[in-house]
Amino acid sequence: MSERAGEQASLVEEHAAVLARLRAATDAIEEIGSHPDEQGVCEDLARFLCRHGYEAVAVDVRPEDGPGWVRTVVAGDPKLIDRVEPVHEGGIPHAYADVAPGGVHVQVVSAPLALQGRTIGYVSAVSALADRLGEHATATVRDAARLAAVHLGHARRLAATERTAFHLQQALVAEPGRPHPNLEVAGRYLPVGARTLVGGDWFESVRLHFGRSLLVVGDVMGHGLDAAVDMNAYRSALRDVASTDLPPHRVLRQLDSVIADDGGLRPATCLLVQVDPARGSATFASAGHLPPAVFAADGSAELVELPVGPPLGTGVGGYEPVTRALAPADTLVLFTDGLVERRGEDIDVSLARLSSLRVRPGSDPEELVEEVLLRLDAHHAEDDVAVLAARIRERTTPQ
């Protein structure tokens, strides 16, 4: 072959290698970062490199809250990666490193996952066909690592935002207002899934005159931060209306009018219960909400039959009160639909599951809430869950 022909062949080969690298870069943009979480980004990176010429890939990451390194992902042939030590500063260099696990000669290409000048991880790509690994093949690892580092940064910022939102939501609903000392209360809020940490479910208790307390549970339609913002608006409006000490059905009527006039808030369901320990009674009113349950001293449950008015925000009104006796050993349980509803199941079947529960007799409100959540598998519910339990505190007679 003439020198000129050799040069042309070399140029053609180089051109083909550049095109392959560009195609790999395009694929990387489409494939890496398809998941919003840190683990998912590392898995995307490993799968991408395994599809682009490497038999095994390992990703080592430095956790935000720890000094060490964690091997987050291993993909491909585990036998090829077993003897590749976790990469860190002063360890395997960022180029070829020859290892021979099991007598097979392989080469490792290592690249840092660097973000704003700080190395937060390394990727190690192993090939048993080292003669195929040219400059562009190793550059693909570095290109993919740079892209993955950007997505890791996004994932960590998202995780930090979600932690903040979660703590905000817990602050909003984990502690209801202070009822009178003559009432024991306990509440829980569980967000749906792993990523939606805020929503429109909420509960509240409001002190009224003459030792009475108003218990509230509500559910703003939708999920996410917008629903949580509307939830907070409902909660503030309810506190203002409840301070007038109206009966529950009139509180709902006035709240419905206020929300309808605003026009900017999503509709919401709401259940109010005014508990009067001195009389041993509870008065209920519902705006499109599921009925509460009453757990008796023996641990059995009963649903309270209520007339159901329209959701709040419609401006229609039409709420009716129901009053029933409440024994000192009875525990009221108010909840949002996420506790009982299951996809494709009739709501009557869902409510029957709750009413058929028999909890441990003598459980206090805190224990009862935990048992109900566990027995109904609420931690894997398909919607947000809010639960508020209350019991009249028995008076102690001085000896």
N, C-alpha and C positions, 0 to 999 in steps of 0.2 A: 504494500500500500504506500502511495506517495505521501510525502510530508503534508501536502495540501489536503489530500483526502483524509489523512489522519486528523488534521485540525478540524475539518468539517464534521467528521464523525464525533469528535470530542465536543464540538459546539452543539450538535444535535443531542448528544447525551446530556449535556449540561442544561439545554433548553427543556428536555423532557423532565429532568430532575426538578427544575424550577417550577414547571407546571404542576408536577406532583405535589410539591410543597405548597403551592398556592391552593390546589384543590384540598389538601389536608387542612390548611388554614380555614378555608370556607366551611369544611365539615366541622371543624372544631367550634366555630361560632354557632353553628346550628345545634351541636350535640352537648357542649359543655355549658352548664348553667341552666339546664332545663328544670332543675329542682331548686327551690329557694333556700334550702337548708344546707348547712356545712357538710354534713355527711353525704347528701345527695350530690353536691358539687364534686367531692372527692371520688365518688363512684362514677360520675360522668367522665371525669378525667381518665380514670383507670380503664373504663370500657372503651373510650375513644382510642387510647394508645394500643390496646389489645387488638383493635380493628385495623390498626395502621402499622402492622409489621412487627409487633413485640409480643413475645410469648407469655410474658408475665409482667405485672406492674404492681408496685407497692406505693402507697401514699402515707407519709408520716407528717403529722401536724402537731404544732405546739399549742396546747389548749390555752384559752385566754386566762383561765383561773389557776394555771399550774405551771411549774417551771420545767417539767420534763417534756418528752416527746411521746406521742401515741401513734402506733401504726393503725391508721383509721381504716384503710382499705387494702385488700389483696385481691387481685384479679388475674385470671389466666392460670397457668400451670403452677401450683403451689410448690412443686419440687424445685423449680428454677429460682424461686424467690426465698426459699427457706434459709439459705446461707448468706443472703444479702442483709447485712446488718442495717438497722434503722439509721437513716442518714441524719447527720447533724453537723454543726460547725466543727471542723477538724476531723470529720469522718470521711466518707467516700467523696472524692472530688467531683466537680460538676462536669466531668467529661467521661471518657471510657474508664471502667474499672473491670479488670479481668478476674473472674472467679471461676471455680470449677466444681460445682456441686455434683456429687455422684459421678465424678469422672467426665462430665460433659463440659466442654469449654464454652463458656458464654461470656457476653460482655454486657455491662450495665451502663446506661446513660442516666445521669442524675442531673436534675435541674431544681433550683430553688423556687418556692412559691413566695415571692417577695411582694410586699404591700407597703408603699410609702417608705421605702428604704429599710423595712424590717422584714426579716425572713420569718414567715409563720408556718412554713412547711417545706417538704421536699417530695419530689416524685422520682422513683427509680424504675426505669423501664429496662427489662432484660430481654436479650435476643440470643438464641442459640445459633443463629446464622449470621455471625459477625461480619462476614464478607459483604453482606447486603447493606450494611450500615455506613452510608457515606455522610458527608457534611450536611446534606439537606435532611436526611433521616434523623440525625441528632438534633438539627435545628427545629424539627417538628415537635420534639419533646419540649424544648425550651419555649417555643411559641405557645404550645398548649398549656404549659405551666404558668406563663404570664397571664393568659386568659383566665385560667382557673383561679389565680390569685385575686384577680379583680372580682370574680363572682364570690369568692370566699369573703372578701371585704364586704360585699353587699349582704351576704348571708349573716355575717356577724352583726352588721348594723341593724338588719331586720330583727334578728334575735334580741338585740338590746332594746329595740323599740317595743317588741312584743312583751318583753319582761316588764318594761315600764307600764305598758297598757294593762298588763295583768295585775300588777300591784295597784294601779289606779282603780280597776274594776273591783278588786277585792276590798279596797278602802271604801268604795261606794256601797257595796252590798254585803260585805262579810259581817259588818257590825250594824244591826238595825239601831234605830233610835232608842233611847232609854225608856222602856215602859215603867210602870209603877213597880215598886218592890214586891207587890202582891202577885206578880206574874213572872214565871220562869220562861225564858225564850231561848231558842237556839236556831241558827240559820246556816245554810250552805249555798254557795254558788259554784257551779261547775260549767266551764265553757265547753262548747262542742268541739271535738277533734283536737288535733295538735297545733293547728295554726290560727283558728279563730278564737282569740283570747278575750275579746270583748263583745258584748251583745246587748240586747234590750231587756233581758230578764232582771227583775229586782224585787226586793222585799223591804219592808219598813215597819216600824212600830212608833206610834205617836201617843204621848201622854194626854189624857183628857181629864176633865174635872171629876171629882168624887171617886177617885181611885180607879177610874175606867181607863182602858187602853184600846187604841185602834190598831189592828193588825192589817197589813197590806201586802199583797203580792201582785205583780203586774208583768206584762210581757208585751214590749213594743215589737211590732212586726219587723222582720228583717234581722240581719246580723251585722257585725262589724262596728267600726267607730261611729258611723252616723247613727246607728240604732242606739248605741251607748249614750251619745249626746242627747238624743230625744228622750231616752230613759231618764237622764238626769233632770231634764226639763219637766217631765211628768212628776218626778219625785218632789221637785221644788214646789210645783203648783199644788200638789196634793197636801203638802205640809201647810201651805197657806190656807187652803180651803178647810182642812181638818181642824185648824186652830179655832174655827168658829163653833166647834162642838155640835155640828149638825148630825142627825142620824145618818148611818152609812148610805142609804139610798139617796138621800139629798146631797151628800158629799159627792157621790158619783154624778148626779144630775148637774151640779154646779161645775164640777171638773170637766164634764163633757162639753158644757157650754163654753168654758174658758178655752179649751183645746180647739174646739170647732171654730171659734172666732179667730184664733191665731192663724190657722190654715197652713202653717209650715211644718207641723209635726205629723209623723206617721200615726195611724190608728194604733190602739193598744187595748188589750184585754186587762181587766183588773178585778180583784176580789177584795172586799173589805169585810172585816169582822170586828165589831165593837164588843169587847169582853168586859163584863161587869162582875168582878169577883164577889162584891158584897151581895148581889142578888143571885149569884151562881148561874148567870145566863150569858148567851152570846147572840148578837144580832148580825145577820149576814146580808150582803148585797153584792150582786155579780154583774159586771159589764162584759159579757161574752166569755167569761173565764170558766175553767173547769171547777167542779165542786170540791170543797175540802173534805178531808177525812177526820174522823174522831176515833182515836184509839182508847179503848176502855181499860180499866184496871187489870183485866185478865189478858190483855195483849191483843184482843180482837179489834178489827177495824170496821167502821161503818161510814159510808159516804153521806154527806148532808145534802138532801134534796132541796134545790134552789130554783126559783125562776131566773132565767138568764136574759138580761137585757142586752142591747147592742153594744159593740165595742166603743170605747171612748174616742172622741174626735169626730163622730158622725153628726152630732147635734140633734139626734133623734130623742134621746132621753128614754124614759119608760123603765125605770129601775124600781124593783119592789123589795121590801125587807122581809126577812124570815128570822124569827127568834126561837131559840130552843134552850133547854136547860143544859148546864155544863157542870158536871160533878168535879170536885177537887182532884179526883184521880184520872179524869179524862184529859187526853192530850190532843189539841187541835193540830192538824198538819195542813198547811197551805202550800201549794206547789204550782209550778208552771208545767206546760204540757210535755216538755222534754223528759220529765220523770217517768211518764207512763206510755206515751205514744210510741208506736213502732211502725215502720213503713209497711204499708199494705194491710194494716190491721184495723178493724173497726174500733172506734174509740170506746164503745161499750165493753169490748173485750179487754182493752187496755186498762180501763177503770176497774173492771172486775178483778184483774190481777192484783191491783193495790188493795181492794177491799177484802180480798181473800187472805191477805197477810195476817200472820199471828206473831207478834213480836214478844220478846221476853217480858213477862209481867214485872211491873215495878221499874221499868226503864225510865230514866229521866229524859227530858226533851233532847239533850245532847246525844245520849245513847240511842234514842229512838230514831233521830235523824240519820245517824251513821248506819243503823241497821236497815232502815228503809232504802237508803242509797245502795247499800251492798246487795240486798235481796232483789232489787229491781235492776241491778247492773247499770246504775246511772252513770258510772265512770266511762261507759262505752255508749252512751246515748247518742242519738242522731240529731239532737238539738240541745241548746243551752238548758241547764237545769237550775232552778232556784227553789229552795225549800225553807219554810219557816214553821217551826213548831212552838207551841205555847201551852202552858199548864198553869192553872191557878195554884198559887203557893199556899199550902195549908198553914193556918195560923197555929202557932205554938202556945199552949196554955201554961202560964207561969206555975211552977210547982209550989 
